[in-house]
Amino acid sequence: MNKQSKWIHQFFKVYWIVIGVHFFSQWGSFVFLDYDDDAYHFYIYILIMPTLLMSLVTLITRWIYIRWNHLSFYVLFSASTLITWTIIYLNYDIRIITALCLLPILSAVVFFRRCLLWIPSVLQLIAFTSLYLADSHFRNYLSSFDVIAVISFIIVSTFIAHIIVASGIEILADLQLTMSAKQDLIVKNAIMSKLSKTDGLTNLYNQISFRDYYNTAFDYATKGAKLHLALIDIDDFKVINDTYGHQAGDTILGKVSQVIQQHMSSSDIAARYGGEEFALLLFDQTFEEAYALVESIRSSVAELQHLEMNGKSVTVSIGLQSYGSEKTKEQLFEQVDTYLYEAKRTGKNKTVTAPHTEVS
């Protein structure tokens, strides 16, 4: 249900409330106050018939709204006019009661459409003129000043409603501009935040971000969470840069990072730690599963052939270790770094973990 339909349904509820309040107010006035009318005339012509008329108008209006939705505004304002002037006619001896004709005009303000404001305004003028010409009692009760005052009141109220709507539209436009600017700022902040956390060449997290994630992950590991740390280094990367150029080296870095991303789950963390070195935080898996994951990365990188290197391939060396309560986070990192350089020293293109555990 859109907002317009929501408000229209609210108006129907208000109509029933107004009818109910009017019914019990009239009945209470007759019962508890000095009412200048006999019971038969009151109950038939003042209470029951007007209530049935207003109820019938509301039911017909709702039926037309459901059947011909495009006529909703016309029938809505027509119904409010009939209900309003029925109440005014029954109580025109109360001078202030004619102020009720303001309600249908103000109700149009809810829809924030200036073109709608003249519909209830014209309907009020038609209803007042018709009642004035058709009923001599109503006509004789009003003075010339009353007639001019009611007509002026309707017209002035319409212009005031126009000012309210125009002001509301202007405020709404300003809010939309403010929200649009705020959304642009949020997007820019999100982009800047991402840029500050990621490496521009590989789209992996940078070293600063990795350190933050590593500290948090280590804290969780001390409380029982599974954590595995891996460091990956591209073998002979300086030779690649010297032989094929830095642009080729950058391309190789990008391809290796893509392989890493393809093998990791959404809960794992991968970062370019510096130069040709990558750091991985692996969660929610056994050591064997973490070992198999980094091995699949290593073998996948070795299988790639690079046009930038005339079809040759590159290899990576890896150090891997799981969290253990006997080590601090600094000691864990140093241990993995030691395994990485042991892999480099003992032949490269291999994964080294605990002593005597290596695969190439």
C-alpha positions in Angstrom: 0.0 0.0 0.0 1.5 3.4 -1.0 1.5 6.4 1.2 -1.4 8.0 -0.7 -3.7 5.0 -0.2 -2.6 4.9 3.5 -3.8 8.4 4.1 -7.1 7.8 2.2 -7.8 4.9 4.5 -7.1 7.1 7.5 -9.6 9.6 6.2 -12.3 6.9 6.1 -11.5 6.1 9.7 -11.8 9.8 10.6 -15.2 9.9 8.8 -16.6 7.1 11.0 -15.1 8.8 14.1 -16.7 12.1 13.2 -20.1 10.4 12.6 -19.9 8.6 15.9 -18.8 11.6 17.9 -21.6 13.7 16.3 -24.2 10.9 17.1 -23.3 10.7 20.8 -22.9 14.5 21.2 -26.4 15.1 19.8 -27.9 12.3 21.9 -26.1 13.6 25.0 -27.3 17.2 24.4 -30.9 15.9 24.1 -30.7 13.8 27.2 -28.7 16.0 29.5 -29.4 19.6 28.3 -32.4 21.7 27.8 -33.2 20.7 24.1 -35.9 22.7 22.3 -37.5 19.7 20.4 -39.7 16.8 20.9 -38.3 13.2 21.1 -39.9 11.9 17.9 -38.5 14.8 15.8 -35.1 14.6 17.4 -34.5 10.9 17.1 -35.8 10.7 13.5 -34.7 13.9 11.9 -31.8 15.1 14.0 -30.2 11.8 15.1 -31.1 8.7 13.1 -31.6 10.0 9.5 -28.5 12.3 9.4 -26.4 9.5 10.9 -27.7 7.0 8.3 -27.1 9.6 5.5 -23.5 10.3 6.6 -22.8 6.6 7.0 -24.3 5.8 3.5 -22.2 8.6 2.0 -19.0 7.1 3.6 -19.9 3.6 2.4 -20.6 4.7 -1.2 -17.4 6.8 -1.2 -15.3 3.8 -0.1 -17.0 1.6 -2.8 -16.3 4.2 -5.5 -12.7 4.5 -4.3 -12.2 0.7 -4.5 -13.9 0.5 -7.9 -12.6 3.7 -9.5 -9.4 4.5 -7.8 -8.6 7.4 -10.1 -11.6 9.3 -8.7 -10.4 9.0 -5.1 -9.7 12.6 -4.5 -13.0 13.8 -5.9 -15.2 11.4 -3.9 -13.1 11.9 -0.8 -13.6 15.6 -0.8 -17.2 15.3 -1.8 -17.9 13.0 1.1 -16.1 15.2 3.6 -18.1 18.2 2.3 -21.5 16.4 2.6 -20.6 15.2 6.2 -19.3 18.6 7.2 -22.4 20.5 5.9 -24.8 18.0 7.3 -23.3 18.7 10.8 -23.3 22.4 10.1 -26.9 22.4 9.0 -28.0 20.5 12.1 -26.2 22.9 14.4 -26.2 26.2 12.5 -27.5 27.9 15.7 -24.0 27.5 17.0 -22.2 30.4 15.3 -18.7 28.8 15.3 -20.0 25.6 13.7 -19.4 26.9 10.2 -15.7 26.8 10.9 -16.0 23.0 10.2 -15.9 23.8 6.5 -12.2 24.4 7.0 -11.6 20.7 7.7 -12.1 19.4 4.1 -9.7 22.2 2.8 -7.0 21.4 5.4 -7.4 17.7 4.7 -6.2 18.3 1.1 -2.9 19.7 2.6 -2.0 16.1 3.6 -1.4 15.1 -0.1 1.0 18.1 -0.7 -0.6 18.8 -4.1 -1.6 22.4 -4.7 -3.9 21.6 -7.6 -6.1 19.6 -5.1 -6.7 22.5 -2.8 -9.3 24.2 -4.9 -11.5 21.1 -5.2 -12.7 21.1 -1.5 -12.7 24.9 -1.5 -15.1 25.0 -4.5 -17.2 22.2 -2.9 -17.5 24.3 0.3 -18.7 27.3 -1.6 -21.2 25.2 -3.6 -22.5 23.5 -0.4 -22.9 26.8 1.4 -24.6 28.6 -1.5 -27.0 25.6 -2.1 -27.9 25.4 1.5 -28.4 29.2 1.7 -30.7 29.3 -1.3 -32.6 26.1 -0.6 -33.4 26.5 3.1 -35.2 29.7 4.3 -34.5 28.9 8.0 -30.8 28.7 7.4 -30.9 31.8 5.2 -32.9 33.9 7.7 -30.6 32.8 10.6 -27.6 34.3 8.8 -26.9 38.0 8.6 -25.3 39.6 5.5 -22.1 39.8 7.5 -22.3 36.1 8.2 -22.6 35.3 4.5 -19.6 37.5 3.6 -17.6 36.1 6.5 -18.2 32.4 5.6 -17.3 33.0 1.9 -14.2 35.0 2.9 -13.3 32.4 5.5 -13.3 29.6 2.8 -11.3 31.6 0.3 -8.7 32.9 2.8 -8.3 29.4 4.3 -7.6 28.1 0.8 -4.9 30.6 0.2 -3.4 29.8 3.6 -3.5 26.1 2.7 -1.6 27.0 -0.5 1.1 28.7 1.5 1.4 25.7 3.8 1.7 23.3 0.9 4.2 25.5 -0.9 6.3 25.8 2.2 6.1 22.1 2.8 7.1 21.3 -0.8 10.1 23.7 -0.4 11.1 22.1 2.9 10.7 18.6 1.3 13.0 19.7 -1.6 15.6 20.9 0.8 15.4 17.7 2.8 15.8 15.7 -0.4 18.9 17.7 -1.4 20.3 17.2 2.1 19.6 13.5 2.0 21.2 13.2 -1.4 24.2 15.1 -0.2 24.4 12.9 2.9 24.1 9.7 0.8 26.9 11.0 -1.5 29.0 11.7 1.6 28.3 8.2 3.0 29.3 6.6 -0.3 32.5 8.7 -0.5 33.3 7.9 3.1 32.8 4.2 2.4 35.0 4.4 -0.7 37.7 6.3 1.3 37.4 3.8 4.1 37.8 0.9 1.7 40.8 2.6 0.0 42.4 3.2 3.4 42.0 -0.4 4.3 42.9 -2.1 1.0 45.9 -2.3 -1.3 45.2 -0.6 -4.6 47.1 -3.1 -6.7 45.8 -6.4 -5.3 42.5 -5.3 -3.7 43.5 -7.2 -0.6 43.7 -5.7 2.8 46.8 -3.6 3.5 49.3 -4.2 6.3 47.7 -1.7 8.7 44.3 -3.4 8.3 45.9 -6.8 8.6 47.5 -5.8 11.9 44.1 -4.7 13.3 42.4 -7.9 12.2 45.2 -10.0 13.5 45.0 -8.4 17.0 41.3 -9.0 17.1 41.6 -12.6 15.7 44.3 -13.4 18.3 42.0 -12.2 21.1 39.2 -14.5 19.9 41.7 -17.3 19.6 42.6 -17.0 23.3 38.9 -17.6 24.0 38.7 -20.8 22.0 38.3 -19.8 18.4 40.4 -21.6 15.8 43.0 -19.4 14.1 45.7 -20.3 11.6 48.3 -17.8 10.3 50.0 -18.1 6.9 52.6 -16.0 5.2 53.1 -16.3 1.4 56.0 -14.9 -0.6 56.5 -14.9 -4.3 59.8 -16.7 -5.1 62.6 -14.7 -7.0 60.3 -11.7 -7.4 63.3 -9.3 -7.6 64.5 -11.3 -10.6 61.1 -11.1 -12.2 61.1 -7.3 -11.8 64.7 -7.0 -13.1 64.1 -9.3 -16.1 60.6 -8.5 -17.2 60.1 -5.0 -15.7 58.0 -3.6 -12.8 54.8 -3.6 -14.8 55.1 -7.3 -15.4 55.8 -7.7 -11.6 52.7 -5.8 -10.8 50.7 -8.0 -13.1 52.1 -11.1 -11.4 51.2 -9.7 -7.9 47.6 -9.1 -9.2 47.3 -12.7 -10.5 48.7 -14.3 -7.3 46.2 -12.2 -5.2 43.4 -13.4 -7.4 44.4 -17.0 -6.8 44.5 -16.4 -3.1 41.0 -14.8 -3.1 39.5 -17.7 -5.2 40.6 -20.3 -2.6 39.6 -18.4 0.6 36.2 -18.3 2.2 34.3 -15.1 3.0 35.2 -15.4 6.7 39.0 -15.5 6.1 41.3 -12.5 5.8 43.9 -12.0 3.1 46.3 -9.0 3.0 49.2 -7.8 1.0 51.7 -7.5 3.8 54.4 -5.8 1.9 56.1 -6.0 -1.5 55.6 -9.6 -2.8 54.5 -11.0 0.6 50.9 -11.9 1.6 49.4 -12.7 5.0 46.4 -14.9 5.6 44.2 -15.4 8.7 42.2 -18.6 8.4 39.2 -19.4 10.8 36.7 -22.1 11.6 38.7 -25.0 10.2 41.2 -27.6 11.4 44.9 -27.4 10.8 44.6 -30.1 8.1 42.0 -28.0 6.3 44.1 -24.9 6.5 47.2 -26.8 5.3 45.2 -28.1 2.3 44.0 -24.6 1.5 47.4 -23.0 1.4 48.7 -26.0 -0.6 46.0 -25.6 -3.2 47.0 -21.9 -3.4 50.7 -22.8 -3.9 50.0 -25.5 -6.6 47.5 -23.2 -8.4 50.0 -20.4 -8.6 52.7 -22.8 -9.9 50.3 -24.0 -12.7 49.8 -20.5 -14.1 51.7 -19.5 -17.2 52.3 -15.8 -17.7 52.5 -14.0 -21.0 54.4 -11.3 -19.3 57.1 -13.8 -18.7 57.0 -15.4 -22.1 54.8 -18.3 -20.8 56.9 -19.1 -17.7 55.4 -19.7 -14.3 56.1 -18.4 -10.9 56.1 -20.1 -7.5 55.4 -19.1 -3.9 56.8 -20.2 -0.6 54.5 -20.5 2.4 54.9 -20.6 6.2 51.9 -21.8 8.3 51.2 -22.2 12.0 48.1 -22.5 14.1 47.4 -20.6 17.3 48.8 -22.1 20.5 48.4 -20.9 24.0 52.1 -21.1 24.6 52.8 -18.2 22.2 52.0 -14.5 22.1 50.8 -12.9 18.9 54.2 -11.6 18.2 55.8 -15.0 18.8 53.3 -16.6 16.5 54.0 -14.2 13.7 57.7 -14.6 14.1 57.4 -18.4 14.1 55.4 -18.3 10.8 57.9 -15.9 9.3 60.7 -18.3 10.3 58.8 -21.1 8.5 58.4 -19.0 5.4 62.1 -18.2 5.2 63.0 -21.9 5.8 60.8 -22.7 2.8 62.7 -20.1 0.8 66.1 -21.4 2.0 65.4 -25.0 1.4 64.3 -24.9 -2.2 61.3 -22.6 -2.5 57.8 -23.6 -3.9 56.9 -25.3 -0.7 54.9 -25.0 2.5 56.7 -25.3 5.9 54.8 -25.6 9.2 56.1 -27.4 12.3 59.6 -28.9 12.2 60.0 -31.7 9.7 56.6 -30.9 8.2 56.8 -29.6 4.7 55.3 -30.2 1.2 56.7 -29.2 -2.1 
